[in-house]
Amino acid sequence: MTVTTTMRQAAAAAALMAGAALALAQAPARNDEIYRYRGVDRDARLIERAKQEGTVVLYTSLAPAESRPLAAAFEKKHGIKVDLWRALSDKVLQRTITEANGRRHAVDVVETNGPEMEMLSREKLLSEFHSPHVADLPQNAIPPHRLWMPDRLNFYVVAYNTTKVQKSELPATYEGFTDARWKGRIGIEATDAEWMATLIKTWGSDKGMAFFRKLAAMKPDVRKGHVLLAELIAAGEVPVGLTVYNGNAETLKRKGAPIDWVPIEPVAARTQGVGVAKNAPHPHAALLFADFVLSPEGQTLFESMGRAPASTRVKSRMKAFPYIMIDTATVLDEADKWEQLWDELFIRK
Amino acid sequence: MGTALGRTFHTQVRTFDWKWIAIGLCVALTVYIAVVPLAFLFWQSFFTPQTASKAAEFTLGNYATAYGSSETLRLFWTSLKFAFGASLFSFVVGTLLAWMNERTNTPFKTLFFALSIIPLIIPGVLFTVAWILLGSPKIGIINLVLQNALGLEQPPFDVYSLWGMIWVDGLHYSPMAFLLMTAAFRAMDPSLEESATMSGANIFQVAWRVTLKLTWPAILATLLILFVRAIESFEVPALLGLPVGIQVFTSSIYQAVHRYPSQIGLASAYGMTLLVITSAGVYFVSRLSSRGNRYATMTGKGFRPRKIDLGPWRWLAAAIFVVYFLLIVALPFAVLLWSSFQKFYSVPSMQALQNLTLDPYRFIFTYPNLARSVWNTLLLSFGCATLIMLVTSVICWIVVKTKLPGRWLLDNVASLPMVFPGLVLGLAIMIFYLNVDIGVYGTMWIMFIAYVTRFMPYGLRYNTASMLQIHKELEESAAMSGASWATTFRRVILPLLKPGLVAGWIYVMIVSIRELSSSILLYSPGTEVISIVIWELWENGQYVELSALGVLFILALFVLVLLAQWLGKKFGVRE
């Protein structure tokens, strides 16, 4: 067994360095076998071989304040080094695709936003994997092709500056914000077309369009970046934000900033996902890491850092309200249509 | 003159000369560095994006999409207004400061030199956010103070406007104009100014009629580079323009890259407009500077730059400096300093004063991989600045001092990488070196290549600003006295070029420390740089920690600049 593993490692290394076509052609099939293995000795075998691989390369858009503790917890538990590369989700996507096109297979695991995970699936860079923890995930959030699994949720909530706005002032519905008294006091993030799409689909086209036209007439403050929007709410520049990620607001709130958030129905939930690379040079370590992220242990760690875990086994205040899953694949297919509408309504003034 | 050149270029060909190796290497490197991404992007602009389900196809559609809509025209017009305003504003501020610093006896000049560069050191997002906190109609400190003091109904300033954008971006890049014009002024013979003064002209007549007229090619070159840089800037329009619906041309480029599948072809097609504008500008400037030695004032006749005595006016000049620093440099710095001692940003008040903490600094000093990032950054920026300045000095010599056919093209090719936003350039370099595997991918070298590509055009402009002022007779006399080309270059050209070399070196060093847009794609675990840390903090919403890092940054670079100045003086040829 040791001999074969060493040979496999050597093959993986050769594929990595020289980009040898033959080794490459064989790698996905062999990796698939590892990812889908369901034998009784799965866990023990996985841990043993992952340790022999020694390293796992992770590309993620998870903030360093969270990705570092996650990597550290994994390293501590299994003694496998995590090579962490962090960038915004679109860069994670770009790098993964570009490297694959250049036949440089460096990445083992990818953890980023749902739409980008979906794009990676369409580029055929991910493989379906089996993990005992998948059963704990909300089944409506799992994509039909099962090439990636949801691991975190982000919610579009209303966040407000507690010194400028009283909680009792806030309306119970989004329509309430189209009242004249909110003019000049509300803000949205510049790229939230999928939020709009989800709300319109939930409400039906007539009601939905009517609301967004009214909202556009309010001329909300449009800011680029969800983190910036949350910061500006805390600083008092934008008294109320309608499309704030509750994780960002929570982080600031925990630091003592005058900001709080409330879920206003319908709350749209975005999934973040984890997936293993089809051509991963360390397939066992890749799968072990995905296992760890989805396990109650990894999910509880997310919870403790103010992020909403996807697993139904881990309770969290961050998701203790009714919500609607954003349909990632549909959003991606209809991106042009919704982005055009969003641009018309909010960006070009 | 022509014969002298002929001698340089023809008689020496007969015997093999090492200078051809040096010149050839520099030209080859420059062409390679610049042409690889340019050719790649040009090629890409004729193709559809490649995906797993659909291969790339030849198309003219990118150009049709880019230039077929009135929307592009509208965005382009906004961009032109913004870039024109910002470049003119930074030019005026930078040139005034450079003139006072170089041509007059304003007191405390040495200190002012270092202070003038501070806006450049502050990372773009931080500088812009500092101005939001100063000039926003809702929470801007300047507005709040003025409204309280004068009892105004409306806030007097609004940073969210075209003027606000011009102000913030113009200020941020005024040090670039300052450094370029410093190089130009320093390499100028003051005897002409002296004659004008003797003939009864006052200080302003001298400055206007003599000083500025003589630096005309440098002025045009400076305006050109400021303009192109402003037109491809992204941070200020995104943070200040977007909330009020002011969109610029670059936002189309970014949108194209961020779509799925990534439309690099479309982004390149947009970039081609900037390419044409820049080429036209470079051509115009080079035509002007090739008109013999009209602007070369540094001749063999006992050249010694002397300062204009402003007399009592020098205190006014000093006062202008002080006001500039209080308003423009100290205010954003104070905002940074204030927020770096907070737990989260809040408008200054007595209550917030009780929350002062050192936590952000503690956080920065214990940031993982900080030491490695700093080391990588220093290595990269030092190497990049040095290589660029040396190579472009040779390129610039060829362009300005020889009559080689096609030298204009060389100038242009070396200038063109600046028209592509860093993100697009980074992507082009990444794709190229993944497919042409020479072992640089995933190492520091690929970042080094990216930095050199991005900043070479700037280095070239800095050298050109100085080179234009050096008269050919200086190297001719060296050649007549039997010096080889290498000796002449090393002992005559480089020392005379020092003002441009030092200013350009400082500029490239600072901007490559800040460089993010291509670093973010190209770094790997182990080759992190400090700008990644800045970006991580920003994306994490750790504004106070970022401020703390910004403050440390400014202090460190301030020391560095003073050191560079001191070294420049110590090993300089003059003073």
HADDOCK unambig.tbl for C-alpha pairs under 7 A between the chains (distance, minus, plus):
assign (segid A and resid 63 and name CA) (segid B and resid 540 and name CA) 6.03 0.50 0.50
assign (segid A and resid 64 and name CA) (segid B and resid 536 and name CA) 6.97 0.50 0.50
assign (segid A and resid 83 and name CA) (segid B and resid 525 and name CA) 6.10 0.50 0.50
assign (segid A and resid 84 and name CA) (segid B and resid 525 and name CA) 6.12 0.50 0.50
assign (segid A and resid 85 and name CA) (segid B and resid 524 and name CA) 6.42 0.50 0.50
assign (segid A and resid 85 and name CA) (segid B and resid 525 and name CA) 5.79 0.50 0.50
assign (segid A and resid 87 and name CA) (segid B and resid 520 and name CA) 6.82 0.50 0.50
assign (segid A and resid 90 and name CA) (segid B and resid 258 and name CA) 6.63 0.50 0.50
assign (segid A and resid 91 and name CA) (segid B and resid 521 and name CA) 6.50 0.50 0.50
assign (segid A and resid 95 and name CA) (segid B and resid 521 and name CA) 6.75 0.50 0.50
assign (segid A and resid 98 and name CA) (segid B and resid 431 and name CA) 6.48 0.50 0.50
assign (segid A and resid 99 and name CA) (segid B and resid 434 and name CA) 6.79 0.50 0.50
assign (segid A and resid 102 and name CA) (segid B and resid 434 and name CA) 5.00 0.50 0.50
assign (segid A and resid 102 and name CA) (segid B and resid 435 and name CA) 5.24 0.50 0.50
assign (segid A and resid 123 and name CA) (segid B and resid 51 and name CA) 6.37 0.50 0.50
assign (segid A and resid 123 and name CA) (segid B and resid 52 and name CA) 4.85 0.50 0.50
assign (segid A and resid 124 and name CA) (segid B and resid 52 and name CA) 6.71 0.50 0.50
assign (segid A and resid 221 and name CA) (segid B and resid 243 and name CA) 5.36 0.50 0.50
assign (segid A and resid 222 and name CA) (segid B and resid 242 and name CA) 6.53 0.50 0.50
assign (segid A and resid 222 and name CA) (segid B and resid 243 and name CA) 4.53 0.50 0.50
assign (segid A and resid 223 and name CA) (segid B and resid 242 and name CA) 6.81 0.50 0.50
assign (segid A and resid 223 and name CA) (segid B and resid 243 and name CA) 5.78 0.50 0.50
assign (segid A and resid 224 and name CA) (segid B and resid 238 and name CA) 6.69 0.50 0.50
assign (segid A and resid 224 and name CA) (segid B and resid 239 and name CA) 6.73 0.50 0.50
assign (segid A and resid 227 and name CA) (segid B and resid 539 and name CA) 6.37 0.50 0.50
assign (segid A and resid 227 and name CA) (segid B and resid 540 and name CA) 6.87 0.50 0.50
assign (segid A and resid 227 and name CA) (segid B and resid 541 and name CA) 5.45 0.50 0.50
assign (segid A and resid 228 and name CA) (segid B and resid 541 and name CA) 6.83 0.50 0.50
assign (segid A and resid 231 and name CA) (segid B and resid 541 and name CA) 6.67 0.50 0.50
assign (segid A and resid 235 and name CA) (segid B and resid 345 and name CA) 6.15 0.50 0.50
assign (segid A and resid 235 and name CA) (segid B and resid 346 and name CA) 5.63 0.50 0.50
assign (segid A and resid 236 and name CA) (segid B and resid 139 and name CA) 6.80 0.50 0.50
assign (segid A and resid 237 and name CA) (segid B and resid 138 and name CA) 6.02 0.50 0.50
assign (segid A and resid 237 and name CA) (segid B and resid 139 and name CA) 5.85 0.50 0.50
assign (segid A and resid 255 and name CA) (segid B and resid 343 and name CA) 6.86 0.50 0.50
assign (segid A and resid 257 and name CA) (segid B and resid 344 and name CA) 6.12 0.50 0.50
assign (segid A and resid 347 and name CA) (segid B and resid 245 and name CA) 5.73 0.50 0.50
assign (segid A and resid 348 and name CA) (segid B and resid 245 and name CA) 5.41 0.50 0.50
assign (segid A and resid 349 and name CA) (segid B and resid 245 and name CA) 5.11 0.50 0.50
